[in-house]
Amino acid sequence: MYDKLTKGDVEKIEQEIEHRKLVVRKEAIAAVQEARAQGDLSENFEYYAAKRDKNANESRIRYLERMLKTATIISADSREDEVGVNNTVTIYIPEDDVEETYRLVTAIRGNTLNNQISIDSPLGKALMRRHLGDTVTVRVNDGYSYEAKITAISNTQNEENDQIREF
């Protein structure tokens, strides 16, 4: 596994684990007990649904705890003219004559629909620790790569509204 996490990621994961253990677990157990009290379990859909939800919660807790145990903690700090985690980067792609803006985040926060790309993605890897004005080569696969020029970098260290992705 060995995910790269920032201190903010670790805090969010710890909060989610605590919420799932203290709130969601109690609700799930109560739902199973309520469904079990309805009688015949062989045809009780509510019982099976409650058990499935309880098991999904326990699986998520185990997944998050394992992630914390195996994670590598990285710094979200970077210089003002250097691309780092949580920075918003504007790049110009001459091949398509288009300018695009992305925010580099850790893999568990990646959300391409919100223009948040993982530092482990091909573009993220190419941009990390590069500087304003640099031209990078993004290797998508063995048969295709493209160039992009970094035209703007802004330090947006706010991780508060980012969501931890569910797998």
MIZA-711040 format. One record per residue: residue in three letters; chain; x negated, y, z negated of N, C-alpha, C in turn. Coordinates in Angstrom, 2 decimals, always signed. Each point is the difference from the previous one (the first is absolute). Layout:
<rec ALA A <X Y Z> <X Y Z> <X Y Z>>
...
***
This chain:
<rec MET A <-0.84 -1.18 +0.00> <+0.84 +1.18 +0.00> <-0.89 +1.24 +0.00>>
<rec TYR A <-0.56 +0.38 -1.13> <-0.93 +1.10 -0.13> <+0.47 +1.27 +0.69>>
<rec ASP A <+1.20 +0.44 -0.35> <+0.52 +1.24 +0.53> <-0.80 +1.17 -0.55>>
<rec LYS A <-0.06 +1.06 +0.77> <-0.62 +1.23 -0.47> <+1.12 +0.85 -0.59>>
<rec LEU A <-0.17 +0.40 -1.25> <+1.01 +0.79 -0.69> <-0.64 +1.23 -0.63>>
<rec THR A <+0.74 +1.10 -0.03> <-0.44 +1.17 -0.73> <+0.54 -0.10 -1.43>>
<rec LYS A <-0.46 +0.89 -0.86> <+0.51 +0.01 -1.38> <+1.51 +0.27 +0.01>>
<rec GLY A <+0.46 +0.84 +0.91> <+1.42 +0.28 +0.12> <+0.79 -1.24 +0.39>>
<rec ASP A <-0.57 -0.82 +0.91> <+0.65 -1.25 +0.39> <+0.14 -0.92 -1.21>>
<rec VAL A <-1.08 -0.11 -0.77> <+0.00 -0.88 -1.18> <+1.08 +0.45 -0.98>>
<rec GLU A <+0.09 +1.30 -0.23> <+1.03 +0.52 -0.92> <+1.40 -0.33 +0.49>>
<rec LYS A <+0.25 +0.19 +1.30> <+1.32 -0.31 +0.57> <+0.33 -1.48 -0.15>>
<rec ILE A <-0.97 -0.85 +0.27> <+0.21 -1.45 -0.11> <+0.29 -0.38 -1.45>>
<rec GLU A <-0.77 +0.56 -0.93> <+0.24 -0.29 -1.42> <+1.39 +0.45 -0.43>>
<rec GLN A <+0.45 +1.15 +0.51> <+1.35 +0.48 -0.32> <+1.06 -0.94 +0.56>>
<rec GLU A <-0.22 -0.47 +1.24> <+0.97 -0.92 +0.60> <+0.05 -1.31 -0.77>>
<rec ILE A <-1.15 -0.53 -0.40> <-0.03 -1.24 -0.77> <+0.76 +0.18 -1.32>>
<rec GLU A <-0.26 +1.10 -0.68> <+0.67 +0.25 -1.28> <+1.52 +0.10 +0.20>>
<rec HIS A <+0.42 +0.72 +1.04> <+1.44 +0.14 +0.28> <+0.63 -1.36 +0.31>>
<rec ARG A <-0.68 -0.79 +0.79> <+0.53 -1.32 +0.37> <+0.08 -0.93 -1.21>>
<rec LYS A <-0.98 +0.09 -0.91> <+0.00 -0.86 -1.18> <+1.04 +0.45 -1.03>>
<rec LEU A <+0.12 +1.29 -0.20> <+0.87 +0.50 -1.07> <+1.45 +0.23 +0.43>>
<rec VAL A <+0.23 +0.34 +1.25> <+1.35 +0.34 +0.45> <+0.56 -1.06 +0.95>>
<rec VAL A <-0.69 -0.21 +1.11> <+0.53 -0.90 +1.03> <+0.10 -1.43 -0.51>>
<rec ARG A <-1.00 -0.46 -0.76> <+0.01 -1.37 -0.52> <+1.22 -0.22 -0.90>>
<rec LYS A <+0.29 +0.94 -0.90> <+1.15 -0.14 -0.90> <+1.31 -0.03 +0.78>>
<rec GLU A <+0.11 +0.86 +1.01> <+1.21 +0.02 +0.82> <+0.16 -1.31 +0.76>>
<rec ALA A <-1.09 -0.53 +0.52> <+0.05 -1.24 +0.77> <+0.40 -1.18 -0.89>>
<rec ILE A <-0.56 -0.06 -1.19> <+0.34 -1.08 -0.93> <+1.47 +0.09 -0.40>>
<rec ALA A <+0.48 +1.21 -0.24> <+1.41 +0.19 -0.36> <+0.91 -0.42 +1.16>>
<rec ALA A <-0.39 +0.30 +1.23> <+0.80 -0.38 +1.17> <+0.05 -1.51 +0.16>>
<rec VAL A <-1.11 -0.68 -0.25> <-0.03 -1.48 +0.07> <+0.90 -0.58 -1.07>>
<rec GLN A <-0.09 +0.51 -1.22> <+0.82 -0.52 -1.09> <+1.50 +0.24 +0.26>>
<rec GLU A <+0.32 +1.15 +0.54> <+1.40 +0.31 +0.31> <+0.53 -0.93 +1.10>>
<rec ALA A <-0.80 -0.23 +1.02> <+0.43 -0.88 +1.10> <+0.10 -1.45 -0.49>>
<rec ARG A <-0.92 -0.41 -0.88> <+0.02 -1.36 -0.54> <+1.26 -0.24 -0.82>>
<rec ALA A <+0.46 +1.03 -0.70> <+1.19 -0.11 -0.85> <+1.29 -0.21 +0.81>>
<rec GLN A <-0.07 +0.21 +1.30> <+1.19 -0.14 +0.84> <+0.37 -1.46 +0.28>>
<rec GLY A <-0.83 -0.90 -0.41> <+0.37 -1.41 +0.14> <-0.85 -0.76 +0.99>>
<rec ASP A <+0.64 -0.78 +0.85> <-0.62 -0.92 +0.95> <-1.11 +0.67 +0.81>>
<rec LEU A <-1.24 -0.45 -0.21> <-1.16 +0.61 +0.66> <-0.20 -0.50 +1.42>>
<rec SER A <+0.60 -1.12 +0.36> <-0.24 -0.57 +1.32> <+0.57 +0.86 +1.12>>
<rec GLU A <+1.03 +0.79 -0.28> <+0.58 +0.85 +1.03> <+0.05 +1.46 -0.46>>
<rec ASN A <-0.89 +0.37 -0.88> <+0.01 +1.34 -0.56> <-1.04 +0.86 +0.72>>
<rec PHE A <+0.45 +0.73 +1.02> <-0.90 +0.84 +0.80> <-0.64 +1.09 -0.87>>
<rec GLU A <+0.77 +0.57 -0.90> <-0.53 +1.07 -0.86> <-1.17 -0.49 -0.85>>
<rec TYR A <+0.07 -1.25 -0.45> <-1.09 -0.58 -0.79> <-1.27 -0.09 +0.85>>
<rec TYR A <+0.14 -0.53 +1.22> <-1.17 -0.15 +0.86> <-0.57 +1.36 +0.41>>
<rec ALA A <+0.86 +0.98 +0.24> <-0.47 +1.34 +0.35> <-0.74 +0.63 -1.18>>
<rec ALA A <+0.55 -0.17 -1.21> <-0.65 +0.55 -1.19> <-1.35 -0.66 -0.24>>
<rec LYS A <-0.08 -1.33 +0.18> <-1.27 -0.72 -0.15> <-1.02 +0.49 +1.04>>
<rec ARG A <+0.47 +0.19 +1.25> <-0.89 +0.47 +1.06> <-0.56 +1.38 -0.35>>
<rec ASP A <+0.86 +0.91 -0.48> <-0.45 +1.33 -0.37> <-0.99 -0.05 -1.18>>
<rec LYS A <+0.28 -0.84 -0.97> <-0.90 -0.15 -1.16> <-1.36 -0.53 +0.46>>
<rec ASN A <+0.01 -1.01 +0.86> <-1.26 -0.57 +0.50> <-0.77 +1.00 +0.86>>
<rec ALA A <+0.71 +0.80 +0.79> <-0.66 +1.02 +0.83> <-0.69 +1.04 -0.89>>
<rec ASN A <+0.66 +0.38 -1.08> <-0.61 +0.96 -0.93> <-1.25 -0.59 -0.64>>
<rec GLU A <+0.06 -1.24 -0.43> <-1.17 -0.65 -0.61> <-1.14 -0.14 +1.00>>
<rec SER A <+0.33 -0.30 +1.25> <-1.03 -0.10 +1.04> <-0.67 +1.34 +0.24>>
<rec ARG A <+0.80 +1.07 +0.02> <-0.56 +1.34 +0.21> <-0.93 +0.38 -1.16>>
<rec ILE A <+0.39 -0.33 -1.23> <-0.86 +0.28 -1.16> <-1.33 -0.74 +0.14>>
<rec ARG A <+0.06 -1.29 +0.34> <-1.24 -0.78 +0.16> <-0.87 +0.57 +1.12>>
<rec TYR A <+0.63 +0.38 +1.11> <-0.73 +0.57 +1.13> <-0.73 +1.28 -0.42>>
<rec LEU A <+0.70 +0.90 -0.69> <-0.61 +1.27 -0.41> <-1.10 -0.22 -1.02>>
<rec GLU A <+0.20 -0.91 -0.95> <-1.04 -0.29 -1.00> <-1.24 -0.58 +0.66>>
<rec ARG A <+0.20 -0.89 +0.98> <-1.14 -0.58 +0.72> <-0.72 +1.08 +0.80>>
<rec MET A <+0.76 +0.92 +0.58> <-0.60 +1.08 +0.76> <-0.90 +0.85 -0.90>>
<rec LEU A <+0.47 +0.31 -1.20> <-0.80 +0.79 -0.92> <-1.27 -0.72 -0.42>>
<rec LYS A <+0.09 -1.32 -0.19> <-1.17 -0.78 -0.42> <-1.08 -0.06 +1.08>>
<rec THR A <+0.43 -0.03 +1.26> <-0.96 -0.20 +1.08> <-0.35 +1.28 +0.76>>
<rec ALA A <+0.59 +1.11 -0.38> <-0.18 +1.25 +0.76> <-1.36 +0.62 -0.22>>
<rec THR A <-0.41 +0.74 +0.99> <-1.18 +0.84 -0.08> <+0.49 +1.43 -0.16>>
<rec ILE A <-0.43 +0.66 -1.06> <+0.43 +1.37 -0.25> <-0.91 +0.94 +0.79>>
<rec ILE A <+0.63 +0.86 +0.81> <-0.77 +0.95 +0.80> <+0.36 +1.42 -0.42>>
<rec SER A <-0.87 +0.91 +0.30> <+0.23 +1.39 -0.34> <+0.81 +0.68 +1.09>>
<rec ALA A <+0.90 +0.87 -0.40> <+0.79 +0.77 +0.96> <-0.65 +1.34 +0.27>>
<rec ASP A <-1.18 +0.23 -0.57> <-0.70 +1.28 +0.18> <-0.78 +0.01 +1.30>>
<rec SER A <-0.01 +1.15 +0.64> <-0.82 +0.20 +1.20> <-0.33 +1.48 +0.10>>
<rec ARG A <-1.04 +0.30 +0.77> <-0.36 +1.40 +0.21> <+1.06 +0.66 +0.87>>
<rec GLU A <+0.00 +1.31 +0.01> <+1.03 +0.74 +0.72> <-0.03 -0.25 +1.51>>
<rec ASP A <-1.18 -0.20 +0.57> <-0.10 -0.20 +1.45> <-0.14 -1.48 +0.37>>
<rec GLU A <+0.29 -0.89 -0.95> <-0.17 -1.44 +0.21> <+1.34 -0.71 -0.18>>
<rec VAL A <+0.26 -0.99 +0.84> <+1.24 -0.76 -0.08> <-0.11 -1.03 -1.11>>
<rec GLY A <+1.00 -0.03 -0.87> <+0.05 -0.96 -1.09> <+1.42 -0.45 -0.24>>
<rec VAL A <+0.17 -0.81 -1.03> <+1.32 -0.51 -0.36> <+0.89 +1.18 -0.41>>
<rec ASN A <+1.23 -0.03 +0.44> <+1.03 +1.01 -0.26> <-0.20 +1.30 +0.76>>
<rec ASN A <-0.94 +0.05 +0.91> <-0.17 +1.18 +0.84> <+0.92 -0.08 +1.20>>
<rec THR A <+0.49 +1.17 +0.41> <+0.78 +0.09 +1.23> <-0.96 +0.42 +1.10>>
<rec VAL A <+0.00 -0.77 +1.09> <-0.96 +0.20 +1.08> <+0.74 +0.21 +1.31>>
<rec THR A <-0.40 +1.03 +0.72> <+0.55 +0.22 +1.34> <-1.08 -0.39 +0.99>>
<rec ILE A <+0.38 -0.84 +0.96> <-0.96 -0.45 +1.02> <+0.55 +0.34 +1.39>>
<rec TYR A <-0.93 +0.22 +0.90> <+0.36 +0.22 +1.41> <-0.48 -1.21 +0.79>>
<rec ILE A <+0.92 -0.59 +0.76> <-0.33 -1.18 +0.81> <-0.01 +0.45 +1.46>>
<rec PRO A <-1.20 +0.20 +0.59> <-0.09 +0.51 +1.37> <+0.63 -0.94 +1.04>>
<rec GLU A <-0.08 -1.29 -0.23> <+0.55 -0.98 +0.95> <+1.50 +0.23 +0.24>>
<rec ASP A <+0.72 +0.38 -1.07> <+1.44 +0.24 +0.10> <+0.33 +1.49 -0.01>>
<rec ASP A <-1.01 +0.85 -0.18> <+0.19 +1.44 -0.13> <+1.05 +0.32 -1.05>>
<rec VAL A <-0.18 -0.59 -1.19> <+0.96 +0.18 -1.08> <-0.74 +0.22 -1.31>>
<rec GLU A <+0.62 +0.78 -0.87> <-0.54 +0.22 -1.33> <+0.94 -0.67 -1.00>>
<rec GLU A <-0.56 -0.76 -0.94> <+0.79 -0.74 -0.97> <-0.54 +0.29 -1.40>>
<rec THR A <+0.91 -0.03 -0.98> <-0.37 +0.24 -1.38> <+0.38 -1.20 -0.85>>
<rec TYR A <-0.95 -0.45 -0.80> <+0.20 -1.16 -0.86> <-0.52 +0.30 -1.40>>
<rec ARG A <+0.53 -0.72 -0.95> <-0.54 +0.03 -1.36> <-0.60 -1.36 -0.28>>
<rec LEU A <-1.26 -0.03 -0.43> <-0.67 -1.25 -0.29> <+0.31 -0.43 -1.43>>
<rec VAL A <+0.49 -1.21 -0.14> <+0.39 -0.54 -1.30> <-0.53 -1.42 -0.14>>
<rec THR A <+0.10 -0.54 -1.20> <-0.39 -1.40 -0.20> <+1.03 -0.91 +0.66>>
<rec ALA A <-0.36 -1.24 +0.21> <+0.84 -0.93 +0.74> <+1.38 -0.19 -0.62>>
<rec ILE A <+0.11 +0.05 -1.31> <+1.30 -0.24 -0.62> <+0.94 +1.19 +0.14>>
<rec ARG A <-0.53 +1.14 +0.40> <+0.84 +1.18 +0.20> <+0.24 +0.29 +1.47>>
<rec GLY A <-0.66 -0.71 +0.89> <+0.12 +0.26 +1.42> <+1.45 -0.03 +0.47>>
<rec ASN A <+0.39 +1.02 +0.77> <+1.35 +0.09 +0.53> <-0.07 +0.81 +1.29>>
<rec THR A <-0.10 -0.69 +1.12> <-0.17 +0.68 +1.27> <+1.19 +0.86 +0.37>>
<rec LEU A <+1.18 -0.31 -0.53> <+1.18 +0.82 +0.29> <-0.14 +1.39 -0.60>>
<rec ASN A <-0.80 +0.13 -1.05> <-0.27 +1.29 -0.63> <-1.39 +0.51 +0.35>>
<rec ASN A <-0.60 -0.52 +1.04> <-1.36 +0.37 +0.44> <-1.05 -0.22 -1.08>>
<rec GLN A <+0.20 -1.03 -0.80> <-0.99 -0.40 -1.00> <-0.67 -1.26 +0.52>>
<rec ILE A <-1.29 +0.06 +0.26> <-0.70 -1.17 +0.52> <-1.01 -0.49 -1.02>>
<rec SER A <-0.19 -1.29 +0.02> <-0.91 -0.65 -0.93> <-1.45 +0.29 +0.34>>
<rec ILE A <-0.81 +0.13 -1.04> <-1.44 +0.17 +0.21> <-0.62 -1.28 +0.55>>
<rec ASP A <+0.76 -1.11 -0.03> <-0.49 -1.27 +0.54> <+0.43 -0.23 +1.44>>
<rec SER A <+0.81 +0.89 +0.55> <+0.43 -0.12 +1.40> <-1.16 +0.42 +0.91>>
<rec PRO A <+0.05 -0.35 +1.28> <-1.09 +0.41 +0.89> <-0.22 +1.52 +0.02>>
<rec LEU A <+1.08 +0.77 +0.05> <-0.14 +1.46 -0.01> <-0.52 +0.48 -1.35>>
<rec GLY A <+0.54 -0.55 -1.07> <-0.45 +0.39 -1.34> <-1.48 -0.26 -0.21>>
<rec LYS A <-0.45 -1.18 +0.43> <-1.43 -0.35 -0.14> <-0.87 +0.97 +0.80>>
<rec ALA A <+0.46 +0.35 +1.21> <-0.79 +0.89 +0.85> <-0.09 +1.41 -0.60>>
<rec LEU A <+1.06 +0.44 -0.68> <+0.03 +1.37 -0.52> <-0.67 +0.17 -1.36>>
<rec MET A <-0.01 -1.03 -0.82> <-0.52 +0.13 -1.37> <-1.44 +0.52 -0.02>>
<rec ARG A <-0.20 +0.99 -0.86> <-1.30 +0.63 -0.27> <-0.57 +0.74 +1.21>>
<rec ARG A <+0.82 +0.23 +1.01> <-0.46 +0.80 +1.14> <+0.32 +1.47 -0.30>>
<rec HIS A <-0.50 +0.89 +0.83> <+0.10 +1.43 -0.27> <+0.79 +0.74 +1.07>>
<rec LEU A <+0.41 +1.19 -0.35> <+0.72 +0.86 +0.92> <-0.82 +0.21 +1.27>>
<rec GLY A <+0.62 -0.21 +1.16> <-0.69 +0.16 +1.27> <-0.60 -1.28 +0.55>>
<rec ASP A <-0.11 -1.05 -0.82> <-0.55 -1.27 +0.46> <+0.94 -0.66 +1.01>>
<rec THR A <-0.59 -0.69 +0.94> <+0.76 -0.85 +0.92> <-0.25 -1.44 -0.42>>
<rec VAL A <+1.08 -0.74 -0.21> <-0.11 -1.39 -0.46> <+0.50 -0.93 +1.09>>
<rec THR A <-0.51 -1.22 -0.01> <+0.48 -1.04 +0.89> <+0.83 -0.96 -0.82>>
<rec VAL A <+1.25 -0.16 +0.39> <+0.93 -0.88 -0.72> <+0.07 -1.31 +0.78>>
<rec ARG A <-0.49 -1.08 -0.60> <+0.02 -1.31 +0.63> <+1.24 -0.74 -0.44>>
<rec VAL A <+0.98 -0.07 +0.88> <+1.26 -0.67 -0.31> <-0.18 -1.51 +0.05>>
<rec ASN A <-0.68 -0.49 +1.03> <-0.36 -1.41 +0.11> <-1.20 -0.10 +0.92>>
<rec ASP A <-0.41 -1.21 +0.32> <-1.19 -0.16 +0.84> <+0.15 +0.60 +1.39>>
<rec GLY A <+1.23 +0.06 +0.49> <+0.22 +0.48 +1.36> <+0.41 +1.45 +0.12>>
<rec TYR A <+0.26 +0.67 -1.12> <+0.49 +1.38 +0.09> <-0.51 +0.86 -1.14>>
<rec SER A <-0.47 +1.16 +0.37> <-0.37 +1.02 -0.99> <+0.28 +1.37 +0.62>>
<rec TYR A <+0.08 +1.00 -0.84> <+0.23 +1.36 +0.49> <-0.74 +0.97 -0.90>>
<rec GLU A <-0.18 +1.22 +0.50> <-0.69 +1.01 -0.77> <+0.98 +1.03 -0.52>>
<rec ALA A <-0.33 +0.56 -1.14> <+0.82 +1.04 -0.62> <-0.92 +1.00 -0.67>>
<rec LYS A <+0.37 +1.27 +0.08> <-0.80 +1.06 -0.62> <+0.76 +0.54 -1.20>>
<rec ILE A <-0.70 +0.13 -1.11> <+0.60 +0.54 -1.23> <+0.06 +1.52 +0.11>>
<rec THR A <+1.24 +0.53 +0.02> <+0.18 +1.44 +0.18> <+0.39 +0.72 -1.30>>
<rec ALA A <+0.51 -0.73 -0.97> <+0.36 +0.63 -1.27> <+0.02 -1.04 -1.11>>
<rec ILE A <-0.38 +0.43 -1.20> <+0.03 -0.86 -1.19> <+0.57 +0.84 -1.13>>
<rec SER A <+1.00 -0.53 -0.69> <+0.48 +0.69 -1.20> <+0.05 -0.99 -1.15>>
<rec ASN A <-0.42 +0.45 -1.16> <-0.03 -0.85 -1.18> <+1.36 +0.04 -0.69>>
<rec THR A <+0.75 -1.07 +0.16> <+1.32 -0.11 -0.64> <-0.07 -1.15 -0.98>>
<rec GLN A <-0.41 +0.28 -1.20> <-0.23 -1.04 -1.00> <+1.27 -0.44 -0.73>>
<rec ASN A <+1.18 +0.43 +0.44> <+1.24 -0.33 -0.69> <+0.47 -1.41 +0.36>>
<rec GLU A <-0.12 -0.92 -0.96> <+0.44 -1.38 +0.20> <+1.34 -0.25 -0.67>>
<rec GLU A <+0.55 +0.99 -0.68> <+1.16 -0.22 -0.85> <+1.22 -0.53 +0.75>>
<rec ASN A <+0.27 +0.51 +1.21> <+1.20 -0.40 +0.71> <-0.21 -1.21 +0.92>>
<rec ASP A <-1.22 -0.50 +0.06> <-0.27 -1.17 +0.83> <+0.62 -1.24 -0.63>>
<rec GLN A <+0.51 -0.85 +0.83> <+0.60 -1.25 -0.47> <-0.97 -1.14 +0.22>>
<rec ILE A <-0.02 -0.93 -0.94> <-0.77 -1.22 +0.15> <+0.83 -0.92 +0.88>>
<rec ARG A <-0.62 -0.50 +1.05> <+0.71 -0.83 +0.96> <+0.30 -1.37 -0.57>>
<rec GLU A <+1.17 -0.53 +0.32> <+0.35 -1.37 -0.39> <-0.34 -0.93 +1.15>>
<rec PHE A <-0.56 -1.14 -0.33> <-0.35 -0.98 +1.04> <+0.92 -1.17 -0.08>>
***
